Amino acid sequence: MGIVTYNILLKGLCQAGNCDHALHLWHLMLQRGLSPNKVGYGTLIDGLFKKGDCDGAFKLWKHFLAKGFHRSNIVFNTMLNGLCVSNDCK
């Protein structure tokens, strides 16, 4: 399976409210040596915010930045939207 297929599966799982399964798939993808792209990061960050897991979203955001994806307006906007919509994030 390639990164595009994983991104599609991540999006479907997150949209169905199965972020725990999406995180498991994320870790499986990493174990198989695939490097996530900004689409995958944005999808999972968005799913975590919608689940109310702000800590998980921020942890993934920090990982995203550490991997060198500093200039992604899409993921940055996902973070801003998650913060604005979420009532649980402080």
QUIFEN-V23718 format. One record per run of one state. SS is the DSSP state (H for helix, E for strand, L for the rest). FROM is the first residue (numbers start at 0). LEN is the number of residues. If there is no record, write none. Layout:
BEGIN
((SS | FROM | LEN) (SS | FROM | LEN))
END
This chain:
BEGIN
((L | 0 | 2) (H | 2 | 13) (L | 15 | 3) (H | 18 | 13) (L | 31 | 6) (H | 37 | 14) (L | 51 | 2) (H | 53 | 13) (L | 66 | 6) (H | 72 | 13) (L | 85 | 5))
END
